[in-house]
């Protein structure tokens, strides 16, 4: 992504992305604003955020 984990980790998740993930809805690529949004979208796609462990990683 062109940024360090520390930089991306310091960013917020856009509210619309956060709400869509928690409601098990797909979100549009255009809704991803921050690099953290992109990171969350990759996790949601590959690891299914329905698992508690995935949500714990995101919250961390």
PDB file of N, CA, C, O and CB in Angstrom:
ATOM      1  N   UNK A   1       0.815  -1.203   0.000  1.00  0.00           N
ATOM      2  CA  UNK A   1       0.000   0.000   0.000  1.00  0.00           C
ATOM      3  C   UNK A   1       0.853   1.258   0.000  1.00  0.00           C
ATOM      4  O   UNK A   1       0.330   2.366  -0.119  1.00  0.00           O
ATOM      5  CB  UNK A   1      -0.924   0.003   1.196  1.00  0.00           C
ATOM      6  N   UNK A   2       2.138   1.097   0.131  1.00  0.00           N
ATOM      7  CA  UNK A   2       2.999   2.265   0.094  1.00  0.00           C
ATOM      8  C   UNK A   2       3.098   3.011   1.411  1.00  0.00           C
ATOM      9  O   UNK A   2       3.549   4.156   1.444  1.00  0.00           O
ATOM     10  CB  UNK A   2       2.523   3.187  -0.945  1.00  0.00           C
ATOM     11  N   UNK A   3       2.680   2.375   2.495  1.00  0.00           N
ATOM     12  CA  UNK A   3       2.761   3.010   3.813  1.00  0.00           C
ATOM     13  C   UNK A   3       3.117   1.940   4.840  1.00  0.00           C
ATOM     14  O   UNK A   3       2.878   0.752   4.623  1.00  0.00           O
ATOM     15  CB  UNK A   3       1.413   3.726   4.190  1.00  0.00           C
ATOM     16  N   UNK A   4       3.682   2.369   5.942  1.00  0.00           N
ATOM     17  CA  UNK A   4       4.043   1.419   6.992  1.00  0.00           C
ATOM     18  C   UNK A   4       2.797   0.952   7.749  1.00  0.00           C
ATOM     19  O   UNK A   4       1.750   1.599   7.717  1.00  0.00           O
ATOM     20  CB  UNK A   4       5.055   2.053   7.969  1.00  0.00           C
ATOM     21  N   UNK A   5       2.937  -0.168   8.417  1.00  0.00           N
ATOM     22  CA  UNK A   5       1.837  -0.678   9.234  1.00  0.00           C
ATOM     23  C   UNK A   5       1.465   0.333  10.312  1.00  0.00           C
ATOM     24  O   UNK A   5       0.292   0.479  10.654  1.00  0.00           O
ATOM     25  CB  UNK A   5       2.215  -2.027   9.875  1.00  0.00           C
ATOM     26  N   UNK A   6       2.467   1.031  10.845  1.00  0.00           N
ATOM     27  CA  UNK A   6       2.201   2.038  11.876  1.00  0.00           C
ATOM     28  C   UNK A   6       1.365   3.184  11.315  1.00  0.00           C
ATOM     29  O   UNK A   6       0.443   3.659  11.977  1.00  0.00           O
ATOM     30  CB  UNK A   6       3.520   2.580  12.453  1.00  0.00           C
ATOM     31  N   UNK A   7       1.678   3.628  10.103  1.00  0.00           N
ATOM     32  CA  UNK A   7       0.927   4.717   9.474  1.00  0.00           C
ATOM     33  C   UNK A   7      -0.510   4.306   9.201  1.00  0.00           C
ATOM     34  O   UNK A   7      -1.450   5.030   9.530  1.00  0.00           O
ATOM     35  CB  UNK A   7       1.601   5.150   8.174  1.00  0.00           C
ATOM     36  N   UNK A   8      -0.668   3.140   8.599  1.00  0.00           N
ATOM     37  CA  UNK A   8      -2.020   2.664   8.293  1.00  0.00           C
ATOM     38  C   UNK A   8      -2.800   2.406   9.574  1.00  0.00           C
ATOM     39  O   UNK A   8      -3.989   2.714   9.654  1.00  0.00           O
ATOM     40  CB  UNK A   8      -1.965   1.386   7.441  1.00  0.00           C
ATOM     41  N   UNK A   9      -2.130   1.840  10.578  1.00  0.00           N
ATOM     42  CA  UNK A   9      -2.789   1.551  11.847  1.00  0.00           C
ATOM     43  C   UNK A   9      -3.258   2.778  12.596  1.00  0.00           C
ATOM     44  O   UNK A   9      -4.137   2.691  13.453  1.00  0.00           O
ATOM     45  CB  UNK A   9      -1.877   0.783  12.714  1.00  0.00           C
ATOM     46  N   UNK A  10      -2.680   3.912  12.280  1.00  0.00           N
ATOM     47  CA  UNK A  10      -3.085   5.152  12.962  1.00  0.00           C
ATOM     48  C   UNK A  10      -4.284   5.815  12.296  1.00  0.00           C
ATOM     49  O   UNK A  10      -4.824   6.792  12.816  1.00  0.00           O
ATOM     50  CB  UNK A  10      -1.922   6.132  12.999  1.00  0.00           C
ATOM     51  N   UNK A  11      -4.698   5.293  11.158  1.00  0.00           N
ATOM     52  CA  UNK A  11      -5.827   5.881  10.434  1.00  0.00           C
ATOM     53  C   UNK A  11      -7.150   5.302  10.921  1.00  0.00           C
ATOM     54  O   UNK A  11      -7.207   4.198  11.463  1.00  0.00           O
ATOM     55  CB  UNK A  11      -5.675   5.648   8.925  1.00  0.00           C
ATOM     56  N   UNK A  12      -8.197   6.069  10.717  1.00  0.00           N
ATOM     57  CA  UNK A  12      -9.537   5.621  11.085  1.00  0.00           C
ATOM     58  C   UNK A  12     -10.177   4.845   9.946  1.00  0.00           C
ATOM     59  O   UNK A  12      -9.813   5.007   8.781  1.00  0.00           O
ATOM     60  CB  UNK A  12     -10.416   6.812  11.473  1.00  0.00           C
ATOM     61  N   UNK A  13     -11.123   4.013  10.299  1.00  0.00           N
ATOM     62  CA  UNK A  13     -11.952   3.337   9.306  1.00  0.00           C
ATOM     63  C   UNK A  13     -13.131   4.259   9.032  1.00  0.00           C
ATOM     64  O   UNK A  13     -13.787   4.728   9.962  1.00  0.00           O
ATOM     65  CB  UNK A  13     -12.428   1.906   9.800  1.00  0.00           C
ATOM     66  N   UNK A  14     -13.398   4.518   7.763  1.00  0.00           N
ATOM     67  CA  UNK A  14     -14.520   5.371   7.388  1.00  0.00           C
ATOM     68  C   UNK A  14     -15.815   4.768   7.936  1.00  0.00           C
ATOM     69  O   UNK A  14     -16.020   3.556   7.865  1.00  0.00           O
ATOM     70  CB  UNK A  14     -14.597   5.541   5.842  1.00  0.00           C
ATOM     71  N   UNK A  15     -16.679   5.612   8.477  1.00  0.00           N
ATOM     72  CA  UNK A  15     -17.898   5.149   9.137  1.00  0.00           C
ATOM     73  C   UNK A  15     -18.739   4.247   8.244  1.00  0.00           C
ATOM     74  O   UNK A  15     -19.224   3.215   8.708  1.00  0.00           O
ATOM     75  CB  UNK A  15     -18.723   6.332   9.581  1.00  0.00           C
ATOM     76  N   UNK A  16     -18.926   4.603   6.987  1.00  0.00           N
ATOM     77  CA  UNK A  16     -19.766   3.784   6.104  1.00  0.00           C
ATOM     78  C   UNK A  16     -19.165   2.395   5.897  1.00  0.00           C
ATOM     79  O   UNK A  16     -19.900   1.409   5.846  1.00  0.00           O
ATOM     80  CB  UNK A  16     -19.952   4.480   4.748  1.00  0.00           C
ATOM     81  N   UNK A  17     -17.850   2.304   5.778  1.00  0.00           N
ATOM     82  CA  UNK A  17     -17.183   1.007   5.633  1.00  0.00           C
ATOM     83  C   UNK A  17     -17.354   0.202   6.918  1.00  0.00           C
ATOM     84  O   UNK A  17     -17.691  -0.981   6.872  1.00  0.00           O
ATOM     85  CB  UNK A  17     -15.672   1.190   5.298  1.00  0.00           C
ATOM     86  N   UNK A  18     -17.126   0.830   8.044  1.00  0.00           N
ATOM     87  CA  UNK A  18     -17.254   0.168   9.343  1.00  0.00           C
ATOM     88  C   UNK A  18     -18.668  -0.396   9.544  1.00  0.00           C
ATOM     89  O   UNK A  18     -18.835  -1.549   9.941  1.00  0.00           O
ATOM     90  CB  UNK A  18     -16.911   1.152  10.478  1.00  0.00           C
ATOM     91  N   UNK A  19     -19.663   0.421   9.267  1.00  0.00           N
ATOM     92  CA  UNK A  19     -21.060  -0.020   9.448  1.00  0.00           C
ATOM     93  C   UNK A  19     -21.417  -1.154   8.501  1.00  0.00           C
ATOM     94  O   UNK A  19     -22.079  -2.112   8.899  1.00  0.00           O
ATOM     95  CB  UNK A  19     -22.022   1.152   9.231  1.00  0.00           C
ATOM     96  N   UNK A  20     -20.982  -1.052   7.248  1.00  0.00           N
ATOM     97  CA  UNK A  20     -21.289  -2.113   6.287  1.00  0.00           C
ATOM     98  C   UNK A  20     -20.672  -3.437   6.700  1.00  0.00           C
ATOM     99  O   UNK A  20     -21.322  -4.479   6.603  1.00  0.00           O
ATOM    100  CB  UNK A  20     -20.800  -1.728   4.901  1.00  0.00           C
ATOM    101  N   UNK A  21     -19.432  -3.413   7.158  1.00  0.00           N
ATOM    102  CA  UNK A  21     -18.771  -4.642   7.585  1.00  0.00           C
ATOM    103  C   UNK A  21     -19.509  -5.259   8.773  1.00  0.00           C
ATOM    104  O   UNK A  21     -19.756  -6.465   8.792  1.00  0.00           O
ATOM    105  CB  UNK A  21     -17.300  -4.364   7.951  1.00  0.00           C
ATOM    106  N   UNK A  22     -19.857  -4.450   9.747  1.00  0.00           N
ATOM    107  CA  UNK A  22     -20.536  -4.984  10.936  1.00  0.00           C
ATOM    108  C   UNK A  22     -21.931  -5.510  10.626  1.00  0.00           C
ATOM    109  O   UNK A  22     -22.454  -6.353  11.354  1.00  0.00           O
ATOM    110  CB  UNK A  22     -20.628  -3.915  12.006  1.00  0.00           C
ATOM    111  N   UNK A  23     -22.531  -5.018   9.553  1.00  0.00           N
ATOM    112  CA  UNK A  23     -23.872  -5.483   9.153  1.00  0.00           C
ATOM    113  C   UNK A  23     -23.795  -6.552   8.069  1.00  0.00           C
ATOM    114  O   UNK A  23     -24.801  -6.909   7.457  1.00  0.00           O
ATOM    115  CB  UNK A  23     -24.720  -4.304   8.656  1.00  0.00           C
ATOM    116  N   UNK A  24     -22.562  -7.066   7.839  1.00  0.00           N
ATOM    117  CA  UNK A  24     -22.345  -8.129   6.847  1.00  0.00           C
ATOM    118  C   UNK A  24     -22.813  -7.729   5.456  1.00  0.00           C
ATOM    119  O   UNK A  24     -23.341  -8.554   4.710  1.00  0.00           O
ATOM    120  CB  UNK A  24     -23.061  -9.395   7.275  1.00  0.00           C
ATOM    121  N   UNK A  25     -22.616  -6.460   5.110  1.00  0.00           N
ATOM    122  CA  UNK A  25     -22.979  -5.967   3.784  1.00  0.00           C
ATOM    123  C   UNK A  25     -21.706  -5.712   2.988  1.00  0.00           C
ATOM    124  O   UNK A  25     -20.660  -5.371   3.540  1.00  0.00           O
ATOM    125  CB  UNK A  25     -23.842  -4.672   3.880  1.00  0.00           C
ATOM    126  N   UNK A  26     -21.823  -5.885   1.702  1.00  0.00           N
ATOM    127  CA  UNK A  26     -20.716  -5.502   0.823  1.00  0.00           C
ATOM    128  C   UNK A  26     -20.691  -3.988   0.737  1.00  0.00           C
ATOM    129  O   UNK A  26     -21.733  -3.335   0.807  1.00  0.00           O
ATOM    130  CB  UNK A  26     -20.858  -6.146  -0.602  1.00  0.00           C
ATOM    131  N   UNK A  27     -19.503  -3.434   0.586  1.00  0.00           N
ATOM    132  CA  UNK A  27     -19.421  -1.995   0.400  1.00  0.00           C
ATOM    133  C   UNK A  27     -18.739  -1.705  -0.919  1.00  0.00           C
ATOM    134  O   UNK A  27     -17.975  -2.521  -1.435  1.00  0.00           O
ATOM    135  CB  UNK A  27     -18.668  -1.324   1.565  1.00  0.00           C
ATOM    136  N   UNK A  28     -19.020  -0.550  -1.448  1.00  0.00           N
ATOM    137  CA  UNK A  28     -18.494  -0.166  -2.742  1.00  0.00           C
ATOM    138  C   UNK A  28     -17.042   0.282  -2.635  1.00  0.00           C
ATOM    139  O   UNK A  28     -16.631   0.879  -1.641  1.00  0.00           O
ATOM    140  CB  UNK A  28     -19.342   0.939  -3.348  1.00  0.00           C
ATOM    141  N   UNK A  29     -16.285  -0.015  -3.665  1.00  0.00           N
ATOM    142  CA  UNK A  29     -14.884   0.412  -3.686  1.00  0.00           C
ATOM    143  C   UNK A  29     -14.765   1.914  -3.532  1.00  0.00           C
ATOM    144  O   UNK A  29     -13.819   2.400  -2.912  1.00  0.00           O
ATOM    145  CB  UNK A  29     -14.207  -0.031  -4.977  1.00  0.00           C
ATOM    146  N   UNK A  30     -15.708   2.656  -4.087  1.00  0.00           N
ATOM    147  CA  UNK A  30     -15.649   4.121  -4.012  1.00  0.00           C
ATOM    148  C   UNK A  30     -15.819   4.631  -2.578  1.00  0.00           C
ATOM    149  O   UNK A  30     -15.478   5.778  -2.290  1.00  0.00           O
ATOM    150  CB  UNK A  30     -16.726   4.733  -4.907  1.00  0.00           C
ATOM    151  N   UNK A  31     -16.339   3.794  -1.679  1.00  0.00           N
ATOM    152  CA  UNK A  31     -16.515   4.194  -0.282  1.00  0.00           C
ATOM    153  C   UNK A  31     -15.230   4.089   0.527  1.00  0.00           C
ATOM    154  O   UNK A  31     -15.142   4.614   1.638  1.00  0.00           O
ATOM    155  CB  UNK A  31     -17.583   3.349   0.362  1.00  0.00           C
ATOM    156  N   UNK A  32     -14.235   3.411  -0.033  1.00  0.00           N
ATOM    157  CA  UNK A  32     -12.954   3.282   0.660  1.00  0.00           C
ATOM    158  C   UNK A  32     -12.171   4.587   0.479  1.00  0.00           C
ATOM    159  O   UNK A  32     -11.850   4.981  -0.643  1.00  0.00           O
ATOM    160  CB  UNK A  32     -12.136   2.052   0.120  1.00  0.00           C
ATOM    161  N   UNK A  33     -11.873   5.238   1.584  1.00  0.00           N
ATOM    162  CA  UNK A  33     -11.198   6.534   1.534  1.00  0.00           C
ATOM    163  C   UNK A  33      -9.790   6.435   2.107  1.00  0.00           C
ATOM    164  O   UNK A  33      -8.826   6.844   1.460  1.00  0.00           O
ATOM    165  CB  UNK A  33     -12.005   7.590   2.299  1.00  0.00           C
ATOM    166  N   UNK A  34      -9.668   5.899   3.302  1.00  0.00           N
ATOM    167  CA  UNK A  34      -8.365   5.809   3.958  1.00  0.00           C
ATOM    168  C   UNK A  34      -7.679   4.492   3.580  1.00  0.00           C
ATOM    169  O   UNK A  34      -8.320   3.560   3.093  1.00  0.00           O
ATOM    170  CB  UNK A  34      -8.520   5.921   5.498  1.00  0.00           C
ATOM    171  N   UNK A  35      -6.382   4.435   3.812  1.00  0.00           N
ATOM    172  CA  UNK A  35      -5.660   3.184   3.576  1.00  0.00           C
ATOM    173  C   UNK A  35      -6.165   2.094   4.517  1.00  0.00           C
ATOM    174  O   UNK A  35      -6.129   0.913   4.173  1.00  0.00           O
ATOM    175  CB  UNK A  35      -4.140   3.390   3.760  1.00  0.00           C
ATOM    176  N   UNK A  36      -6.631   2.479   5.690  1.00  0.00           N
ATOM    177  CA  UNK A  36      -7.202   1.500   6.620  1.00  0.00           C
ATOM    178  C   UNK A  36      -8.475   0.891   6.025  1.00  0.00           C
ATOM    179  O   UNK A  36      -8.731  -0.299   6.212  1.00  0.00           O
ATOM    180  CB  UNK A  36      -7.508   2.162   7.992  1.00  0.00           C
ATOM    181  N   UNK A  37      -9.274   1.688   5.314  1.00  0.00           N
ATOM    182  CA  UNK A  37     -10.468   1.161   4.643  1.00  0.00           C
ATOM    183  C   UNK A  37     -10.091   0.047   3.673  1.00  0.00           C
ATOM    184  O   UNK A  37     -10.756  -0.987   3.607  1.00  0.00           O
ATOM    185  CB  UNK A  37     -11.213   2.286   3.896  1.00  0.00           C
ATOM    186  N   UNK A  38      -9.016   0.272   2.924  1.00  0.00           N
ATOM    187  CA  UNK A  38      -8.559  -0.742   1.970  1.00  0.00           C
ATOM    188  C   UNK A  38      -8.132  -2.008   2.711  1.00  0.00           C
ATOM    189  O   UNK A  38      -8.474  -3.119   2.304  1.00  0.00           O
ATOM    190  CB  UNK A  38      -7.390  -0.199   1.113  1.00  0.00           C
ATOM    191  N   UNK A  39      -7.390  -1.835   3.788  1.00  0.00           N
ATOM    192  CA  UNK A  39      -6.919  -2.971   4.574  1.00  0.00           C
ATOM    193  C   UNK A  39      -8.100  -3.778   5.119  1.00  0.00           C
ATOM    194  O   UNK A  39      -8.100  -5.008   5.061  1.00  0.00           O
ATOM    195  CB  UNK A  39      -6.022  -2.489   5.729  1.00  0.00           C
ATOM    196  N   UNK A  40      -9.102  -3.075   5.646  1.00  0.00           N
ATOM    197  CA  UNK A  40     -10.299  -3.744   6.175  1.00  0.00           C
ATOM    198  C   UNK A  40     -11.020  -4.489   5.049  1.00  0.00           C
ATOM    199  O   UNK A  40     -11.514  -5.596   5.261  1.00  0.00           O
ATOM    200  CB  UNK A  40     -11.258  -2.714   6.847  1.00  0.00           C
ATOM    201  N   UNK A  41     -11.084  -3.898   3.867  1.00  0.00           N
ATOM    202  CA  UNK A  41     -11.768  -4.570   2.763  1.00  0.00           C
ATOM    203  C   UNK A  41     -11.054  -5.868   2.388  1.00  0.00           C
ATOM    204  O   UNK A  41     -11.706  -6.852   2.037  1.00  0.00           O
ATOM    205  CB  UNK A  41     -11.855  -3.642   1.542  1.00  0.00           C
ATOM    206  N   UNK A  42      -9.726  -5.879   2.459  1.00  0.00           N
ATOM    207  CA  UNK A  42      -8.985  -7.102   2.156  1.00  0.00           C
ATOM    208  C   UNK A  42      -9.261  -8.165   3.214  1.00  0.00           C
ATOM    209  O   UNK A  42      -9.450  -9.336   2.883  1.00  0.00           O
ATOM    210  CB  UNK A  42      -7.473  -6.813   2.066  1.00  0.00           C
ATOM    211  N   UNK A  43      -9.284  -7.770   4.467  1.00  0.00           N
ATOM    212  CA  UNK A  43      -9.582  -8.730   5.535  1.00  0.00           C
ATOM    213  C   UNK A  43     -11.002  -9.256   5.390  1.00  0.00           C
ATOM    214  O   UNK A  43     -11.238 -10.457   5.530  1.00  0.00           O
ATOM    215  CB  UNK A  43      -9.392  -8.080   6.923  1.00  0.00           C
ATOM    216  N   UNK A  44     -11.939  -8.375   5.113  1.00  0.00           N
ATOM    217  CA  UNK A  44     -13.334  -8.790   4.967  1.00  0.00           C
ATOM    218  C   UNK A  44     -13.481  -9.803   3.830  1.00  0.00           C
ATOM    219  O   UNK A  44     -14.250 -10.760   3.927  1.00  0.00           O
ATOM    220  CB  UNK A  44     -14.235  -7.567   4.712  1.00  0.00           C
ATOM    221  N   UNK A  45     -12.744  -9.576   2.773  1.00  0.00           N
ATOM    222  CA  UNK A  45     -12.837 -10.464   1.622  1.00  0.00           C
ATOM    223  C   UNK A  45     -12.193 -11.820   1.902  1.00  0.00           C
ATOM    224  O   UNK A  45     -12.785 -12.860   1.611  1.00  0.00           O
ATOM    225  CB  UNK A  45     -12.184  -9.818   0.411  1.00  0.00           C
ATOM    226  N   UNK A  46     -11.002 -11.814   2.456  1.00  0.00           N
ATOM    227  CA  UNK A  46     -10.251 -13.046   2.610  1.00  0.00           C
ATOM    228  C   UNK A  46     -10.529 -13.807   3.897  1.00  0.00           C
ATOM    229  O   UNK A  46     -10.449 -15.036   3.910  1.00  0.00           O
ATOM    230  CB  UNK A  46      -8.819 -12.747   2.533  1.00  0.00           C
ATOM    231  N   UNK A  47     -10.850 -13.110   4.974  1.00  0.00           N
ATOM    232  CA  UNK A  47     -10.929 -13.771   6.273  1.00  0.00           C
ATOM    233  C   UNK A  47     -12.299 -13.767   6.915  1.00  0.00           C
ATOM    234  O   UNK A  47     -12.462 -14.302   8.011  1.00  0.00           O
ATOM    235  CB  UNK A  47      -9.983 -13.140   7.193  1.00  0.00           C
ATOM    236  N   UNK A  48     -13.266 -13.192   6.277  1.00  0.00           N
ATOM    237  CA  UNK A  48     -14.644 -13.184   6.776  1.00  0.00           C
ATOM    238  C   UNK A  48     -14.727 -12.665   8.206  1.00  0.00           C
ATOM    239  O   UNK A  48     -14.390 -13.373   9.155  1.00  0.00           O
ATOM    240  CB  UNK A  48     -15.237 -14.584   6.704  1.00  0.00           C
ATOM    241  N   UNK A  49     -15.168 -11.449   8.347  1.00  0.00           N
ATOM    242  CA  UNK A  49     -15.177 -10.774   9.641  1.00  0.00           C
ATOM    243  C   UNK A  49     -16.233 -11.348  10.599  1.00  0.00           C
ATOM    244  O   UNK A  49     -16.376 -10.868  11.724  1.00  0.00           O
ATOM    245  CB  UNK A  49     -15.420  -9.289   9.440  1.00  0.00           C
ATOM    246  N   UNK A  50     -16.958 -12.355  10.158  1.00  0.00           N
ATOM    247  CA  UNK A  50     -17.885 -13.011  11.075  1.00  0.00           C
ATOM    248  C   UNK A  50     -17.149 -13.755  12.178  1.00  0.00           C
ATOM    249  O   UNK A  50     -17.742 -14.089  13.203  1.00  0.00           O
ATOM    250  CB  UNK A  50     -18.787 -13.970  10.317  1.00  0.00           C
ATOM    251  N   UNK A  51     -15.866 -14.017  11.979  1.00  0.00           N
ATOM    252  CA  UNK A  51     -15.100 -14.711  12.993  1.00  0.00           C
ATOM    253  C   UNK A  51     -14.583 -13.721  14.026  1.00  0.00           C
ATOM    254  O   UNK A  51     -14.048 -12.674  13.662  1.00  0.00           O
ATOM    255  CB  UNK A  51     -13.941 -15.484  12.359  1.00  0.00           C
ATOM    256  N   UNK A  52     -14.732 -14.030  15.285  1.00  0.00           N
ATOM    257  CA  UNK A  52     -14.308 -13.154  16.381  1.00  0.00           C
ATOM    258  C   UNK A  52     -12.826 -12.800  16.270  1.00  0.00           C
ATOM    259  O   UNK A  52     -12.437 -11.664  16.539  1.00  0.00           O
ATOM    260  CB  UNK A  52     -14.587 -13.821  17.732  1.00  0.00           C
ATOM    261  N   UNK A  53     -12.018 -13.750  15.884  1.00  0.00           N
ATOM    262  CA  UNK A  53     -10.581 -13.498  15.773  1.00  0.00           C
ATOM    263  C   UNK A  53     -10.283 -12.396  14.761  1.00  0.00           C
ATOM    264  O   UNK A  53      -9.415 -11.554  14.994  1.00  0.00           O
ATOM    265  CB  UNK A  53      -9.848 -14.778  15.380  1.00  0.00           C
ATOM    266  N   UNK A  54     -10.999 -12.400  13.640  1.00  0.00           N
ATOM    267  CA  UNK A  54     -10.798 -11.358  12.620  1.00  0.00           C
ATOM    268  C   UNK A  54     -11.196  -9.997  13.171  1.00  0.00           C
ATOM    269  O   UNK A  54     -10.488  -9.013  12.959  1.00  0.00           O
ATOM    270  CB  UNK A  54     -11.613 -11.673  11.342  1.00  0.00           C
ATOM    271  N   UNK A  55     -12.301  -9.930  13.865  1.00  0.00           N
ATOM    272  CA  UNK A  55     -12.750  -8.666  14.443  1.00  0.00           C
ATOM    273  C   UNK A  55     -11.759  -8.173  15.490  1.00  0.00           C
ATOM    274  O   UNK A  55     -11.508  -6.971  15.586  1.00  0.00           O
ATOM    275  CB  UNK A  55     -14.145  -8.822  15.065  1.00  0.00           C
ATOM    276  N   UNK A  56     -11.195  -9.087  16.273  1.00  0.00           N
ATOM    277  CA  UNK A  56     -10.189  -8.700  17.268  1.00  0.00           C
ATOM    278  C   UNK A  56      -8.974  -8.074  16.606  1.00  0.00           C
ATOM    279  O   UNK A  56      -8.432  -7.093  17.114  1.00  0.00           O
ATOM    280  CB  UNK A  56      -9.763  -9.910  18.097  1.00  0.00           C
ATOM    281  N   UNK A  57      -8.536  -8.632  15.473  1.00  0.00           N
ATOM    282  CA  UNK A  57      -7.392  -8.070  14.755  1.00  0.00           C
ATOM    283  C   UNK A  57      -7.713  -6.665  14.282  1.00  0.00           C
ATOM    284  O   UNK A  57      -6.875  -5.770  14.396  1.00  0.00           O
ATOM    285  CB  UNK A  57      -7.002  -8.959  13.561  1.00  0.00           C
ATOM    286  N   UNK A  58      -8.885  -6.458  13.763  1.00  0.00           N
ATOM    287  CA  UNK A  58      -9.283  -5.124  13.286  1.00  0.00           C
ATOM    288  C   UNK A  58      -9.329  -4.133  14.424  1.00  0.00           C
ATOM    289  O   UNK A  58      -8.832  -3.013  14.302  1.00  0.00           O
ATOM    290  CB  UNK A  58     -10.644  -5.179  12.594  1.00  0.00           C
ATOM    291  N   UNK A  59      -9.926  -4.539  15.533  1.00  0.00           N
ATOM    292  CA  UNK A  59     -10.024  -3.625  16.684  1.00  0.00           C
ATOM    293  C   UNK A  59      -8.640  -3.280  17.239  1.00  0.00           C
ATOM    294  O   UNK A  59      -8.417  -2.165  17.711  1.00  0.00           O
ATOM    295  CB  UNK A  59     -10.891  -4.253  17.794  1.00  0.00           C
ATOM    296  N   UNK A  60      -7.722  -4.232  17.180  1.00  0.00           N
ATOM    297  CA  UNK A  60      -6.363  -3.995  17.673  1.00  0.00           C
ATOM    298  C   UNK A  60      -5.669  -2.960  16.824  1.00  0.00           C
ATOM    299  O   UNK A  60      -4.513  -2.624  17.082  1.00  0.00           O
ATOM    300  CB  UNK A  60      -5.552  -5.291  17.688  1.00  0.00           C
TER     301      UNK A  60
END
